[in-house]
Amino acid sequence: MLNFPRWKIIMITLLSFMGIMAAVPNFLTEDQLKNYPDFLPYKQVTLGLDLQGGVHLLMEADLTEVKKEKLESKRADIRDALRAEKIVLRSSIRNNAIHFKLTDNSQTEKALSVIEDTVEMIGGSLTGIGIADIEYDVEAGGVIVVRLTEEGLIIHSDEVITQSIEVIRRRIDGMGTTEPNIQKQGTGRILVQVPGFDDPQKLKEIIGKTAKLSFQLVNSAIGPLDRIPPGNERFPMAESERRPGAPESIVVSRRKILTGENLVDAGLGYDQDNRPVVSFRFDRIGGKKFADVTRKNVNRQFAIILDGTVISAPNIQSPILSGAGIITGNFTIETASDLGLLLRAGALPARLTVVEERTVGPDLGADNIEAGKIAAVIGLLAVMVYIVLSYGVFGLVANFALMINIGLILGILSTLGATLTMPGVAGIVLTVGMAVDANVLIFERIREEFRKGKAALSALDTGYNKAFSTIIDANVTTFIAALILFQFGSGPIKGFAVTLAIGIVTSMFTAVSMSRMIISFWAVRKRPTTLKI
Amino acid sequence: MLLKLVPVSTNIRFIDYRKFAYVLSILMIIGSFWLYFSKGLNYGIDFEGGIMIEIGTEGPADIGAIRSVMSGLKMGDVKVQEFGAPNDVLIRLEHQEGLTVDEVVEKVRDALPNAVKGEISYRRTETVGSTVSGELIADGIMAVVLAIGAVLVYIWFRFEWQFSTGAVIALIHDVILTIGMFSITGLEFNLSTIAAILTIVGYSLNDTVVVYDRIRENLRKFRKMPMVDLLTLSINDTLSRTVMTSVTTLIALSSLFFLGGEGLHGFSAAMIWGVFVGTYSSIFIAAPVLLWVELQRETYDDAEETNMEVLPPK
């Protein structure tokens, strides 16, 4: 007990010092932080929505749509592959399956081997073996039925969600607000939290738009009431683009000249009359293709289609060779820069709908954080006074350990970049109350041993040793509960579990190692014969 | 002179009062069930789904007027309540068929000036779909069950299965009484409340483990002592620690409850109740339960002792 090896002293001091240094930035103002030396930790704890206000959206991806699109593209792939082998067929999609009816059933064997070649192995980056995306079977009447596999569909949906998160992150980053928290939640859901932002409508507009952009040639020969010939499709004009007397919809060729994927840049620009427009630039391949098409189709009209609506249908007056262009329309500066942002960030691979929405005004946040702060500080002071009253000198040591403990919790939370929410604050205050328990167990034990007639030093030693087993059991139990909460809880439960778990680890460290070290220094110096405890 | 809430040496015959405690606990458990099934819980938006709008008014708000204006909108069950301060009002609405959330909020905004004088600030709006609520409940229950299960396995490994039985009975007792407390007070039951209940689970276990630890130690030390006396001794040995820890935790929680603002109210209330119940159950439930499930006292021979003890760091 009394002989603390030097390496241990250094370790304990160093760990505490590092923890405290990591906690320091939280107490600095923005200006002070700017002048703060680079080599020191600078991260602060991010405050959650409930502490500083903000917008919380839970978005759900339309997975049936994802499945439908996947079926469509698979159907097109297989059909093309079969036709390349001169196999004549008719195909249809019914009951979530693609049905191929061959004209000549003797070709079934050959068709199956072609289909086998189109099977893609997806996922499996860890195992090396992927999972087949489709399975097929020959059913009554020689119809070949192709279905998407359950596992493949799950992997595909996961990819869609991951891509969506990427796109959302790019879009929100483009808005230049504070760090958003974007997470996958369950299957097919995405949680978006933007602290310090109080306009949910704007956020929904930015992340709710699929932003699928395509350039398609207009088939001006067909009037609004005519039947749409094969290979063409009809899109409504955007409301802002409707002119009195002009048709409300437009028929375009199904073939997409280019899509949003070919864009490398887009943003706010101005036309010659100084009206806001969206300017864009194609990538190299896109630019070349656009030049070719415009050269061949001078004086024809093409349509720029965004999420199923024609937002602009300009005439090709001369070939566009620069690989750049503008979209004119009835834009304001804001709508033009928003659309530019959407195009830059790319299209969402699936349509997202809002299932949960929360806005916390910043004033409520301010009330909350102020009250929470005051409550935490007063609670802490009261606990410390009570401890000193109960344990005297030992209480002072316990309080010192407690302060270091709080510093360490803050330091670790800052380093992890964790988000501190109200339940998180509660978790810290709770650990403060409970961290004392470890010291209480030790001190009570020392008191007990001393009363039994042990010498002061021996009572200290036995006290620490005997209390240790209890402390381990008690803390591990709570720690296990915290871990499970972290793993299976959501939102606030998680935030609470994080601070609780960190608090347990740091309080074990400070209450056992640190307070023990200080008490042993004190005992070596004073050589006490009696203990006031 | 140092402050001591508990005398240095006590010999309170806690275990002798166990029959009384059993009756009290059973009555409270029955009461909690009865409350839960008759009165139910005041579920927050996390669980019920719906639209919640919090407004701030210039002067004290007339809750009655707001309520009558709201019911005039014919949007089903509307809850209007004061939220912390007299000029803070919380309005909760059900999801409306055929109306989007924005349309509902718009209607409320149009109607409110009829009941409120002066500026109205819209502090927050929250919408939670009912499917989400189902998932949240399932998640919450799953987390509770798993946490309890994991902790039981740990106690089983560290002690004996009999101790696990005692701990789980004490634990379920605490959770049921906490739910009963929420029903009787009508405090909002939301996700933070679940966090609180789980902490109560942790706190109660922590307390139980400390008492059990001493029982285990005394079982080795006094192999001939009658079980009732041994349990009494162990509880008294740990009594001053139990009181000390409960009081410090209560000090911290009271500060949260009285000063922490509306956001922490339900949470700290649950925890304060949990500290009382958790302490009570460790002494009057978890310990006496060991009298029913016969402990194999031969296990605590000297030979076993070295294996049982966790060695402190050298």
Interface residues (C-beta under 8 A of the other chain):
Chain A: D50 H56 L58 G186 P200 Q201 V354 V355 E356 E357 R358 T359 V360 G361 D363 L364 D367 N368 E370 A371 G372 I374 A375 A376 I378 G379 L380 A382 V383 Y386 I387 L389 S390 Y391 G392 M422 P423 V425 A426 G427 V429 L430 V432 G433 M434 V436 D437 V440 L441 E444 R447 E448 R451 Y464 N465 K466 F468 S469 T470 I472 D473 A474 N475 V476 T477 T478 I480 A481 A482 L483 I484 L485 Q487 F488 G489 S490 G491 P492 I493 F496 A497 L500 V512 S513 K532 I533
Chain B: L2 L3 K4 V8 S9 E54 G56 V101 D102 S121 Y122 R123 R124 T125 E126 T127 V128 G129 T131 V132 E135 L136 D139 G140 M142 A143 L146 A147 A150 V151 Y154 I155 R158 L191 S192 I194 A195 L198 T199 V201 G202 Y203 L205 N206 V209 V210 D213 R214 E217 D237 T238 S240 R241 M244 T245 V247 T248 T249 L250 I251 A252 L253 S254 S255 L256 F258 L259 G260 G261 E262 G263 L264 F267 S268 M271 E309 V310 P312 P313
